[in-house]
Amino acid sequence: MNKPAASNPTLLSQLRQLIDSARQRAMAAVNSELALMYWQIGKRSHAEIL
């Protein structure tokens, strides 16, 4: 029978690393999309107003 996850520190460490990595990728994707959105807003505002 397999050991519970709590008794396997290597497994817990690997799972934490997977979660942290996914969070980092998600944050980078969101930041990229926000930067693009603000750039497009600025470009559109500049074209329409100025």
C-alpha positions, 0 to 999 in steps of 0.5 A: 500500500502507498504511504500517505502524502504527508509522510513523503516529504519529497512528494510534498516538495515536488507538489509545492514546486508544481503549484508554484511554477503554475502560479508563476506562469499564470501571473506572467500570462495575466501581466502580459495581457494587462500590459497589452490591454493598456497599450491598446487603450493608450494607442486608441486614446491617442488616435481618437483624442490627439 
